[in-house]
Amino acid sequence: MKIESLWSERFNHFLKETGKYLKYIFNGHLVFVMIILIGGAGYYYSEWVKTLTPDFPAPIIMAVILGLAVTISPLTTFFREPDIVFLLPIETRLDNYVRKSYVFSFVMQLYVLLLIQAILTPMYIQVMGDEALSFLSLLIVLLVMKGMNLAGRWFVLYEREPYAPYVDTFVRFALNGILVYLVVKGANLFLILLVFALLAGLCLYYVKSSRNAVLQWERLIELENGRMAAFYRIANLFTDVPKLREKITERRWLSGFVRLLSGRTKNPFSFLYARTFVRANDYFGLYIRLSVIAFLVVAFADLGWGSIFVSVLFLYMTGLQLLPIWHHHDQKMTIALYPYDSSYRKKAVMDLLTILLGIQCFFIAIGILIGGSLQLAGISLVLGVMVIVFFRSYARNKMQD
């Protein structure tokens, strides 16, 4: 193995690994749904921006959001489990490898930073008016901050106290938020330079204190595995991902909910998939997040008839993201021991999805009712039932593939 070509080999493997799943992601129904959702959200956001007054706390909002975006600065290393054995002896010769990882991570996070700033800029200009800092000037400041935060995050991963990364994240977030607030508010230059010097001094402290320390290889590999697992979970919504490691969370407090989902049927698959939904691969967390987001949007965003659109969209999107549960037990031979044919298994999944979407439909309708429209809440329920019936037909066809 040549150290000089190691990073390139890892990078090419990463491109091949992600590329074979991206083609399924960008050809999926969920992308079309997300485009519609983003378009609708953009329209209502632009209308909301027009109503803002100069006393709206836009600088504080930007300080929190942009400060968080700058603070979260993971370094993509492409490290693997065997590296603990094979790269540990040459840790001091990995400077070029780390430098390339740093540049790659910076470029990838640059796109996220650009997107967040582009979203916040209309609100910022509407509130600050002529006092607003130019887009390019603010971007340059954010890029410098991102570069320092990325370096600080790397050097804090050297051998330190277990709580050091958490303290570091909190301190950097505080400094980043204050610095962004001072910049967008147009504060005194001396104050801006003072906070900037504190942030730079923190990074220099990490650099100096890591000279005689060693890397936390287990932690670095754990972070890298977590990053890839997040990508695999997204790809698993569109196609089967054999490399996705199953994650189990017991959640005993949801035992009653499992019984509600499985019902009193004698079909053993009903209980199996109900417990799978609650415990495995965070299907439950995904369902709760989508339901809560939909509820908050229709209850407090004052969308009018747009709330019906949001209701239908989230029901369909939730169904699409829960449908992969059908393949969750495909590789387990013990399923064949059940004295039932595949029709029982399909019925169990269909019933589970119907119950979950029905609960979500009712939950969203309550949100619309809180928003002040009984008529729209009723329409949402009727259309929701129609979406569930349509999705049952769609899911039945997908389970035959």
BARO-262312 format. One record per residue (C-alpha): residue in one letter; z negated, x, y. Coordinates in steps of 0.001 Angstrom, whole numbers, padded with zeros to 6 digits, always signed. Layout:
// residues N
AZXY;...
// end
This chain:
// residues 401
M+000000+000000+000000;K+000895+001256+003473;I-001549+000334+006199;E+001241+000284+008797;S+003133-002475+006977;L+000120-004461+005759;W-000063-006811+008740;S+003687-007515+008640;E+003485-008373+004943;R+000550-010701+005543;F+002294-012305+008516;N+005505-012924+006554;H+003503-014471+003728;F+001778-016722+006277;L+005151-017873+007654;K+006456-018689+004173;E+003250-020465+003180;T+003123-022667+006275;G+006886-023146+006478;K+007178-024869+003108;Y+004660-027503+004230;L+005814-027887+007844;K+009116-029354+006689;Y+007201-032213+005065;I+004938-032659+008075;F+007755-032963+010604;N+009714-035326+008366;G+006775-037659+007761;H+006108-041125+009132;L+002933-039909+010782;V+004861-037746+013241;F+006842-040783+014394;V+003609-042715+014819;M+002035-039860+016761;I+005045-039634+019092;I+004708-043325+019896;L+000958-042945+020383;I+001353-039925+022668;G+004049-041700+024686;G+001844-044755+025162;A-001191-042639+026025;G+000878-040669+028546;Y+002001-043839+030295;Y-001510-045267+030619;Y-002859-041866+031652;S-000337-041609+034485;E-001254-045100+035668;W-004949-044222+035510;V-004436-041036+037531;K-002951-043064+040391;T-006238-044956+040773;L-008389-041825+041232;T-010126-041164+044545;P-011214-037834+046096;D-014822-038377+044946;F-013809-038370+041251;P-015421-035361+039457;A-012143-033791+038333;P-013378-030173+038821;I-016366-030802+036532;I-014149-032363+033853;M-011742-029433+034063;A-014617-026961+033906;V-015941-028513+030692;I-012586-028979+028929;L-010909-025737+030015;G-014169-023823+029566;L-014355-025084+025990;A-010670-024265+025377;V-011193-020701+026587;T-014478-020248+024711;I-013101-021312+021309;S-011169-018136+020542;P-010861-017469+016793;L-009031-014315+015728;T-006458-014840+012978;T-006869-011850+010654;F-005073-012897+007428;F-007938-011280+005489;R-008408-012237+001804;E-011232-011975-000738;P-009954-008732-002378;D-010028-007006+001022;I-013800-006592+000658;V-013040-004057-002069;F-009725-002554-000994;L-009945-002493+002825;L-013655-001826+003276;P-013287+001950+002666;I-010580+002187+005370;E-012193-000138+007904;T-012066+002551+010609;R-008276+002856+010195;L-007519-000827+010832;D-007257-000596+014624;N-003513-001256+014645;Y-003929-004163+012211;V-006599-005760+014413;R-004502-005166+017536;K-001578-007105+016048;S-003911-009883+014950;Y-005291-010030+018482;V-001824-010381+020033;F-000779-013044+017523;S-003979-015033+018091;F-003569-014791+021866;V+000005-016074+021765;M-000855-018983+019457;Q-003808-020061+021611;L-001710-019711+024748;Y+000291-022809+023748;V-002886-024851+023358;L-004169-023676+026720;L-000856-024534+028388;L-000882-028022+026876;I-004451-028766+027988;Q-003809-027483+031504;A-000601-029521+031753;I-002521-032669+030795;L-005310-032055+033306;T-003123-030930+036230;P-002003-034431+037407;M-005653-035540+037599;Y-006593-032331+039422;I-003811-032628+042007;Q-004484-036323+042595;V-008152-035631+043411;M-007903-032281+045233;G-004625-032908+047072;D-003527-029951+049213;E-006646-028004+048255;A-005534-027801+044618;L-004819-024380+043200;S-001247-023873+041985;F-000522-024312+038285;L+000597-020690+037882;S-002434-019232+039682;L-004870-021199+037533;L-002926-020283+034396;I-003197-016565+035194;V-006967-016881+035623;L-007245-018764+032325;L-005154-016183+030481;V-007369-013349+031685;M-010445-015329+030601;K-008872-016107+027231;G-008122-012415+026667;M-011734-011430+027358;N-013137-014251+025240;L-010896-013366+022323;A-012030-009733+022496;G-015667-010754+022813;R-015395-013079+019828;W-014009-010256+017677;F-016649-007679+018560;V-019500-010147+018074;L-018401-010462+014434;Y-019649-006955+013745;E-022998-006568+012037;R-025545-008489+014128;E-028369-010978+013851;P-027336-014235+012082;Y-027837-016293+015250;A-025819-013925+017481;P-022463-015800+017212;Y-024114-019079+018238;V-025888-017547+021232;D-022663-015773+022196;T-020684-019029+022087;F-023226-020830+024256;V-023415-018028+026846;R-019645-017605+027064;F-019137-021369+027386;A-021627-021488+030266;L-019951-018578+032074;N-016440-019895+031414;G-017320-023391+032634;I-018924-022101+035829;L-016012-019758+036503;V-013388-022481+036006;Y-015348-024844+038253;L-015587-022253+041047;V-011874-021459+040796;V-010574-025050+040801;K-013051-026004+043531;G-011887-023142+045729;A-015365-021625+046040;N-016331-018401+047806;L-014448-015397+046386;F-017687-013411+046057;L-019188-016028+043727;I-016019-016103+041620;L-015996-012302+041272;L-019711-012304+040436;V-019331-014711+037512;F-016176-012893+036409;A-018111-009616+036398;L-020845-011181+034252;L-018257-012347+031708;A-016573-008921+031679;G-019962-007214+031345;L-020802-009362+028324;C-017573-008327+026607;L-018207-004647+027390;Y-021698-004963+025932;Y-020237-006249+022659;V-017731-003386+022567;K-020379-000704+023070;S-022920-002239+020696;S-020356-002434+017862;R-019448+001267+017823;N-021839+002099+014987;A-021734-001330+013318;V-019623-002570+010415;L-017544-005719+010100;Q-018978-008819+008449;W-016216-009044+005851;E-017643-012092+004099;R-017852-013978+007397;L-014322-012967+008449;I-012843-014077+005127;E-014815-017317+005270;L-013414-018055+008737;E-009873-017239+007594;N-010200-019468+004531;G-011528-022262+006743;R-008547-021947+009068;M-006057-022211+006218;A-008033-025044+004614;A-007713-027024+007857;F-003929-026580+007729;Y-003806-027541+004047;R-005792-030723+004751;I-003205-031742+007353;A-000321-030894+005013;N-002010-032837+002222;L-001450-036012+004250;F+002286-035601+003651;T+002600-033872+000273;D+000472-032483-002557;V-001144-029131-001761;P-002303-027342-004948;K-004173-024689-002958;L-006406-027201-001212;R-009910-026562-002441;E-011864-029703-003125;K-014898-030139-000898;I-017657-032472-002060;T-020374-034014+000118;E-022874-036134-001789;R-023881-038647+000925;R-026488-040570-001066;W-027170-042792+001921;L-023718-044363+001394;S-024395-045513-002173;G-024562-049119-000999;F-021206-048744+000733;V-019719-047447-002535;R-020877-050597-004301;L-019347-052701-001524;L-015987-050922-001872;S-015908-051024-005670;G-017051-054663-005908;R-018127-056265-009182;T-014870-055595-011005;K-014901-054111-014505;N-012159-051676-013507;P-013804-048197-013724;F-011182-046745-011381;S-012513-048938-008562;F-015855-047151-008691;L-014175-043755-009149;Y-011958-044054-006052;A-014685-045683-003958;R-016941-042691-004658;T-014010-040321-004113;F-013433-041835-000670;V-017066-041345+000307;R-017637-037886-001152;A-014406-035869-001503;N-012177-034020+000974;D-013651-035851+003978;Y-011613-039036+003610;F-014692-040812+004911;G-014934-038624+008019;L-011243-039114+008782;Y-011595-042886+008452;I-014661-043011+010711;R-013058-040840+013402;L-009900-042918+013582;S-011872-046178+013626;V-014215-045020+016388;I-011365-043680+018525;A-009448-046950+018191;F-012583-048961+019018;L-013341-046935+022153;V-009743-047107+023375;V-009361-050897+023057;A-012898-051618+024297;F-012963-049508+027447;A-009397-048494+028408;D-008350-051903+029829;L-004925-051791+028143;G-004176-055519+028138;W-001453-056248+025605;G-001352-052532+024888;S-004545-052963+022857;I-002488-054897+020276;F-000151-051926+020018;V-003108-049551+019577;S-004614-051816+016907;V-001436-051929+014822;L-000757-048227+015322;F-004198-047078+014197;L-004193-049369+011169;Y-000870-047982+010003;M-001882-044393+010784;T-005174-044777+008906;G-003377-046170+005882;L-000933-043253+005855;Q-003712-040688+006013;L-005779-042313+003267;L-002861-042834+000891;P-003058-039257-000545;I-006279-040317-002291;W-003942-041700-004984;H-003108-038114-006031;H-006667-036816-005771;H-007346-036900-009534;D-003846-036070-010770;Q-004842-032669-012162;K-007953-033888-013991;M-007420-034437-017694;T-010591-036525-017997;I-008763-039411-016299;A-006711-039813-019496;L-009910-040602-021415;Y-010282-043919-019599;P-009177-046717-022000;Y-007008-048302-019292;D-003360-047834-018328;S-002102-046647-014924;S-001817-050183-013539;Y-005613-050369-013310;R-005661-047122-011374;K-003005-048349-008943;K-004840-051627-008432;A-008079-049778-007690;V-006425-047684-004974;M-004622-050704-003515;D-007839-052710-003366;L-009728-049804-001800;L-007116-049336+000938;T-007020-053080+001598;I-010806-053285+002018;L-010931-050222+004278;L-008070-051391+006493;G-009559-054883+006616;I-012891-053500+007842;Q-011120-051369+010422;C-009002-054325+011574;F-012124-056418+012146;F-013868-053496+013870;I-010964-052988+016286;A-010824-056729+017011;I-014511-056574+017997;G-013596-053755+020382;I-010857-055877+021968;L-013333-058744+022300;I-015792-056433+024073;G-012905-055478+026341;G-012905-059107+027487;S-010078-060923+025688;L-010747-063447+022916;Q-007042-064300+022703;L-005969-060686+022166;A-008740-060202+019606;G-007403-063147+017594;I-003831-061887+017826;S-005034-058447+016742;L-006629-059921+013620;V-003481-061842+012679;L-001180-058867+013219;G-003665-056627+011432;V-003480-058792+008322;M+000317-058606+008488;V+000166-054804+008758;I-002173-054628+005738;V+000169-056818+003671;F+003119-054634+004687;F+001203-051469+003914;R+000243-052731+000449;S+003937-053094-000326;Y+004676-049638+001106;A+001801-048046-000834;R+002889-049730-004090;N+006342-048140-003758;K+004853-044711-002944;M+002660-044852-006035;Q+005753-045288-008202;D+007319-042050-006906;
// end
